[in-house]
């Protein structure tokens, strides 16, 4: 049994390496996605019920089920109250080379997911889909340095651009005299060609750095509103 688990883990790691590499063909990508997709789904649903869990671990098992149900109820509530059509999806893997930049989701072309579909949670914005396979999709997180989002300060409506910084975010292009404070909530402005809907929570201002004499704009550090390192379920907004 231990040997089978070890082989499965090694297979998943190798599949992840190729899956997130940039030089690959579509056929290879689909094949590797299927390899990792199926074992991940099996492992994710492995606990069959309390009767199959040792008595000393039964309480922990029930607590885990309760927490999962709470997350799913919040996601369902978000889906019902969203003005956009959404698709609930589970996180089945993370990019191995950088824990914070990309997620692998268990919904793909067969469920209507398309490139640039926006990914959210009840807490706020997560990112957008950058690659789609038959049964899975890859989402780029807002913390990726290549991610830029039109943003505004909720309190004053001043607009700028949010860029990823691996773990945090930077709010750019706000003039030195801009009225912005720590703990201000930053929302999507909806001005980048309609990609991100207006009004989604991005994060909160953590720090406003003192400008240098030659600076034209403020340098503002923002903390994501969503804890991106612990995501298990998300909602994919379907593009029109």
C-alpha atoms as one frame of an Amber mdcrd trajectory, in Angstrom:
protein
   0.000   0.000   0.000   2.803   2.407   0.933   4.547   1.686  -2.383   1.358
   2.487  -4.315   0.957   5.791  -2.474   4.616   6.677  -3.149   4.243   5.900
  -6.852   1.065   8.001  -7.000   2.769  10.963  -5.302   5.749  10.760  -7.669
   3.407  10.571 -10.671   1.520  13.676  -9.509   4.750  15.631  -8.939   6.104
  14.748 -12.387   2.758  15.601 -13.970   2.667  18.968 -12.197   6.179  19.795
 -13.409   5.226  19.278 -17.033   1.737  20.707 -16.660   2.944  24.098 -15.480
   5.953  24.230 -17.834   5.488  26.704 -20.674   6.829  24.575 -23.532   4.410
  21.754 -24.195   1.937  20.605 -26.815  -1.809  20.566 -26.334  -2.041  16.759
 -26.505   0.642  16.313 -23.848  -1.041  18.938 -21.691  -4.426  17.202 -21.875
  -2.851  13.848 -21.074  -0.961  15.117 -18.058  -4.012  16.987 -16.845  -6.018
  13.753 -16.928  -3.240  11.926 -15.064  -3.251  14.414 -12.207  -6.965  15.205
 -12.319  -8.194  11.676 -11.654  -5.863  10.745  -8.739  -6.426  14.150  -7.144
 -10.203  13.704  -7.258  -9.894  10.223  -5.791  -7.598  11.384  -2.996  -9.787
  14.401  -2.275 -12.808  12.195  -1.700 -10.932   9.298  -0.050 -12.559   9.385
   3.426 -15.775   7.374   2.955 -17.458   8.123   6.253 -17.060   8.152  10.038
 -17.530   4.377  10.259 -14.315   3.872   8.257 -12.279   6.286  10.394 -10.616
   5.058  13.611 -12.575   6.161  16.698  -9.790   8.477  17.868  -9.917  10.344
  14.531 -13.685  10.377  14.069 -14.178  13.754  15.769 -11.512  15.369  13.596
 -13.113  13.840  10.507 -16.549  15.229  11.408 -15.105  18.679  12.111 -13.384
  18.671   8.711 -16.653  17.713   6.988 -18.460  20.491   8.874 -15.886  23.085
   7.803 -16.093  21.942   4.181 -19.890  22.231   4.279 -19.613  25.780   5.644
 -17.275  26.791   2.805 -19.541  25.231   0.206 -22.626  26.975   1.647 -20.850
  30.349   1.447 -19.852  29.588  -2.141 -23.424  28.566  -3.017 -24.769  31.750
  -1.443 -22.306  33.821  -3.479 -23.365  32.019  -6.667 -27.070  32.631  -5.986
 -26.584  36.350  -5.337 -24.106  37.057  -8.135 -25.304  38.885 -11.242 -22.900
  36.701 -13.242 -23.221  33.007 -14.042 -20.789  31.105 -11.856 -19.331  27.606
 -11.644 -18.113  26.168  -8.323 -14.686  24.538  -8.602 -12.213  22.793  -6.298
  -8.503  23.573  -6.131  -6.687  20.340  -6.985  -3.086  21.570  -7.285  -0.780
  24.569  -7.006   2.092  25.619  -9.208   5.122  23.726  -7.829   7.715  26.360
  -8.800   5.944  29.197  -6.954   3.273  28.407  -4.350   1.480  31.704  -4.708
   1.174  32.308  -8.462  -1.179  29.741  -9.992  -3.867  27.220  -9.127  -5.125
  24.146 -10.963  -8.933  23.893 -10.828 -11.100  20.833 -11.474 -13.377  22.418
 -14.096 -12.471  22.929 -17.752 -13.803  23.095 -21.307 -16.445  20.437 -20.715
 -18.082  22.675 -18.097 -17.870  25.839 -20.167 -14.749  27.419 -18.660 -12.932
  29.800 -21.013  -9.693  31.732 -20.960  -9.912  34.987 -18.949 -12.829  33.745
 -16.851 -12.662  35.564 -13.504 -12.105  33.507 -10.331 -13.547  34.703  -7.013
 -14.563  33.594  -3.514 -17.082  35.092  -1.056 -14.161  37.165   0.263 -13.204
  38.743  -3.038 -11.081  38.431  -6.175  -8.713  35.474  -6.654  -7.500  35.854
 -10.258  -8.353  34.814 -13.797  -8.151  31.688 -15.935  -5.128  31.684 -18.249
  -5.239  28.107 -19.625  -8.100  25.687 -20.154  -7.980  21.916 -20.610 -10.764
  19.387 -21.070 -11.363  18.701 -17.364  -9.324  21.393 -15.647  -8.120  24.968
 -15.897  -5.198  27.025 -14.643  -5.847  30.284 -12.805  -3.304  33.079 -12.394
  -3.528  34.646  -8.944  -3.726  38.409  -8.438  -0.407  38.199  -6.557   1.482
  37.128  -9.689   3.828  39.949 -10.834   2.328  39.615 -14.316  -1.165  40.410
 -13.052  -2.446  43.998 -13.408  -5.993  45.064 -12.499  -7.798  48.385 -12.750
  -8.623  49.398  -9.172 -10.171  52.117  -7.061 -10.177  53.171  -3.406 -13.694
  52.507  -2.116 -13.750  55.445   0.301 -12.571  58.184  -2.107 -13.131  56.553
  -5.569  -9.556  57.420  -6.615  -8.432  55.045  -9.367  -5.139  53.291  -9.999
  -3.725  49.896 -10.961  -3.091  46.873  -8.747  -0.044  44.753  -9.610   0.992
  41.453  -8.029   4.043  41.204  -5.794   4.253  37.444  -5.071   2.589  37.567
  -1.624   1.286  41.129  -1.569   0.011  43.715  -4.053   1.087  47.202  -5.106
  -1.386  49.995  -5.831   0.218  52.159  -8.523  -0.329  55.500 -10.246  -1.954
  57.343  -7.338  -0.691  60.954  -7.190   1.279  62.127  -4.144  -1.664  64.213
  -2.894  -4.180  61.332  -3.172  -6.438  60.741  -0.172  -5.637  57.150   0.781
  -5.238  55.630   4.244  -4.219  52.355   5.818  -7.089  49.823   5.918  -8.816
  51.465   2.927 -10.615  48.783   0.884  -9.488  48.469  -2.748 -12.036  47.334
  -5.352 -11.930  46.458  -9.042 -12.729  49.503 -11.203 -14.030  47.519 -14.197
 -11.980  49.617 -16.632  -9.703  47.010 -18.238 -11.998  46.167 -21.146 -14.623
  44.520 -18.972 -12.372  41.633 -17.913 -12.950  42.091 -14.165 -16.435  43.166
 -13.068 -16.589  46.415 -11.139 -16.804  46.318  -7.348 -14.997  43.075  -6.466
 -12.900  43.310  -3.295  -9.170  43.085  -4.038  -7.493  43.937  -0.746  -6.794
  46.505   1.953  -4.056  49.100   2.217  -1.319  47.834   4.530   1.315  50.537
   4.180   1.883  53.834   2.381   5.615  54.306   1.906   7.156  57.745   2.292
   7.816  59.143  -1.199  11.257  60.189  -2.409  11.703  63.725  -3.792  11.803
  62.403  -7.377   8.661  60.275  -7.038   5.545  61.227  -9.008   3.232  58.639
  -7.439   2.648  57.044  -4.062   3.904  53.525  -3.406   1.128  51.657  -1.625
   1.315  48.076  -0.326  -1.984  46.183  -0.330  -2.818  42.874   1.371  -5.202
  40.593  -0.605  -8.672  40.364   0.919  -8.684  36.613   0.213  -6.197  34.270
   1.896  -4.805  32.864  -1.341  -2.542  30.330   0.375  -5.426  28.306   1.849
  -7.994  28.185  -0.957  -9.879  24.918  -1.438 -12.960  26.013  -3.409 -13.568
  28.944  -5.747 -16.248  30.276  -8.096 -15.422  30.697 -11.779 -17.457  33.447
 -13.446 -18.360  32.428 -16.981 -17.484  34.926 -19.694 -20.234  36.256 -21.922
